[in-house]
Amino acid sequence: MRWTWFHRLASPPYLYALAARLTPWFAWPAALLILGGLYAGLVLAPPDYQQGEGFRIIYVHVPSAWMSLMVYVTMGVAAAVGLIWRMKIAHAVAASCAPIGASFTVVALVTGALYGKPMWGTWWEWDPRLTSELILLFLYLGFMGLRAGFDDTQRADRSGALLAIVGMVNVPIIHYSVIWWNSLHQAPSVMRFGKPAMPPAMLVPLLVLLLGFTLFFAAVLLVRVRAEILQRERATRWIGETLRA
């Protein structure tokens, strides 16, 4: 009985309907949190005593960078579940994660470059954190490209899953790169042992945005999973009955 919910999630009709019901519950709080967090961070938070107003880019950069890692972990876990238990729905979740994660990674890299020019004097530096984040983007693009290279969905699922799982090794490298190697990138100021280095007036909006971006990812993932299910199950009877209803 404890695993009944797990098996129900493996059912495409059940997950398709569940995703439709859950999407608004993630989307509306995400919108409110992101709007409130941006206003608090870009308008209400005081300027940094060293970086001035330029520090405010962290309110987009940090949540995007965090989500680039979180989405990849979600994709890798879903791919592993699909590969081990042969669950088509898990592969659908992994496939749905890739474009979302790639988008967050691009935003993180672009905002990082915009921050780096005035702060470091350069748009790009082959810094361990920046380089490993760029590799993450290539992993997302490689995953999508590899899947697109197969006409057979099952072969695409298996090949993409292997790449996603192997690429998981890059996640701790990105996270700990500023600790393991000499880096231009700022050391952790929020996710660290002890008290965060940021004052509450700056920290609270950032935490609000981290939660908002997470809920936004959940909402977009549910929408994309429904589209992926439609694509995979388009020839089945239940899809036709659902669309007619």
ZAMARGU-4260 file (C-alpha; in steps of 0.2 Angstrom, whole numbers, plus 5000, padded with zeros to 4 digits):
<rodrens>
0) 5000/5000/5000 | 5014/5012/5004 | 5020/5012/4986 | 5003/5013/4978 | 5006/5032/4974
5) 5022/5028/4966 | 5014/5016/4954 | 4999/5028/4950 | 5012/5041/4945 | 5018/5029/4932
10) 5001/5029/4923 | 5001/5042/4909 | 4982/5046/4911 | 4984/5048/4930 | 4999/5060/4929
15) 4992/5069/4914 | 4976/5074/4924 | 4986/5077/4940 | 4998/5089/4932 | 4983/5099/4925
20) 4976/5100/4943 | 4992/5105/4951 | 4999/5117/4939 | 4989/5133/4945 | 4994/5128/4963
25) 5012/5131/4958 | 5010/5144/4945 | 5001/5158/4955 | 5012/5157/4971 | 5027/5157/4960
30) 5021/5173/4951 | 5017/5182/4967 | 5034/5177/4975 | 5044/5182/4960 | 5036/5199/4959
35) 5037/5202/4977 | 5055/5196/4978 | 5060/5207/4963 | 5052/5222/4970 | 5060/5219/4988
40) 5077/5216/4980 | 5078/5228/4966 | 5069/5243/4975 | 5068/5241/4994 | 5085/5232/4998
45) 5099/5244/5002 | 5114/5245/4990 | 5129/5235/4995 | 5143/5245/5003 | 5156/5238/4991
50) 5147/5234/4975 | 5134/5248/4976 | 5118/5245/4965 | 5127/5232/4954 | 5125/5219/4967
55) 5106/5218/4963 | 5109/5207/4948 | 5111/5193/4961 | 5092/5193/4963 | 5091/5185/4945
60) 5108/5177/4944 | 5108/5167/4960 | 5091/5159/4958 | 5094/5155/4940 | 5111/5147/4945
65) 5103/5137/4959 | 5089/5131/4947 | 5101/5126/4934 | 5108/5113/4946 | 5092/5108/4954
70) 5084/5105/4937 | 5099/5094/4932 | 5098/5084/4948 | 5079/5082/4945 | 5083/5077/4927
75) 5096/5065/4932 | 5086/5056/4946 | 5071/5055/4934 | 5082/5047/4920 | 5089/5035/4933
80) 5072/5030/4939 | 5067/5027/4920 | 5082/5017/4916 | 5081/5006/4932 | 5062/5003/4933
85) 5059/5006/4915 | 5046/5019/4918 | 5041/5029/4903 | 5034/5043/4913 | 5051/5045/4922
90) 5059/5047/4905 | 5046/5060/4900 | 5050/5070/4916 | 5069/5070/4911 | 5065/5075/4894
95) 5054/5089/4900 | 5067/5095/4912 | 5081/5098/4899 | 5075/5114/4890 | 5070/5122/4907
100) 5087/5118/4914 | 5096/5124/4899 | 5086/5141/4900 | 5090/5144/4918 | 5109/5140/4914
105) 5109/5153/4900 | 5101/5166/4911 | 5114/5162/4925 | 5129/5163/4912 | 5122/5179/4905
110) 5119/5188/4921 | 5135/5182/4928 | 5144/5190/4913 | 5134/5206/4916 | 5140/5206/4934
115) 5158/5201/4930 | 5161/5216/4918 | 5160/5230/4931 | 5166/5219/4946 | 5180/5210/4938
120) 5183/5220/4922 | 5179/5206/4910 | 5164/5198/4903 | 5171/5180/4904 | 5185/5172/4914
125) 5190/5153/4913 | 5186/5152/4932 | 5181/5135/4939 | 5164/5140/4943 | 5160/5148/4926
130) 5168/5134/4916 | 5159/5120/4925 | 5143/5130/4923 | 5146/5131/4905 | 5149/5112/4904
135) 5132/5111/4912 | 5124/5120/4898 | 5133/5108/4886 | 5127/5093/4895 | 5109/5100/4894
140) 5111/5103/4875 | 5120/5086/4873 | 5105/5078/4881 | 5093/5086/4870 | 5103/5083/4854
145) 5106/5065/4858 | 5088/5062/4861 | 5083/5071/4845 | 5096/5060/4835 | 5085/5044/4838
150) 5068/5041/4829 | 5065/5027/4842 | 5059/5034/4858 | 5065/5020/4869 | 5083/5021/4862
155) 5082/5040/4864 | 5076/5037/4882 | 5090/5025/4886 | 5104/5035/4878 | 5099/5052/4886
160) 5097/5044/4903 | 5115/5037/4902 | 5122/5054/4898 | 5111/5063/4911 | 5117/5051/4925
165) 5135/5052/4920 | 5133/5071/4919 | 5128/5071/4938 | 5146/5072/4942 | 5147/5090/4937
170) 5134/5096/4950 | 5145/5094/4965 | 5160/5101/4955 | 5150/5117/4951 | 5144/5119/4969
175) 5161/5116/4978 | 5172/5124/4964 | 5174/5140/4974 | 5180/5131/4989 | 5191/5118/4980
180) 5200/5130/4969 | 5206/5148/4968 | 5192/5157/4960 | 5187/5174/4955 | 5169/5169/4959
185) 5162/5175/4976 | 5162/5161/4990 | 5145/5155/4996 | 5136/5168/5006 | 5119/5160/5009
190) 5121/5141/5007 | 5135/5139/5020 | 5138/5133/5038 | 5135/5146/5051 | 5126/5163/5049
195) 5124/5169/5031 | 5135/5184/5026 | 5121/5194/5019 | 5110/5206/5030 | 5092/5201/5032
200) 5086/5216/5021 | 5096/5208/5006 | 5094/5190/5011 | 5075/5189/5013 | 5071/5194/4995
205) 5084/5182/4989 | 5076/5168/4998 | 5059/5173/4992 | 5065/5172/4974 | 5073/5156/4977
210) 5057/5149/4982 | 5048/5158/4968 | 5059/5151/4955 | 5058/5133/4962 | 5039/5134/4961
215) 5040/5142/4944 | 5050/5127/4938 | 5037/5115/4945 | 5023/5124/4936 | 5033/5124/4919
220) 5038/5106/4922 | 5020/5100/4924 | 5015/5109/4908 | 5030/5102/4898 | 5026/5084/4905
225) 5008/5085/4899 | 5015/5090/4882 | 5027/5076/4882 | 5014/5063/4887 | 5003/5069/4873
230) 5017/5067/4861 | 5021/5049/4867 | 5003/5043/4870 | 4996/5052/4854 | 4991/5035/4846
235) 4982/5028/4862 | 4964/5027/4865 | 4963/5037/4881 | 4971/5052/4873 | 4957/5053/4860
240) 4944/5051/4874 | 4953/5065/4884 | 4954/5077/4870 | 4936/5074/4865 | 4930/5077/4883
</rodrens>
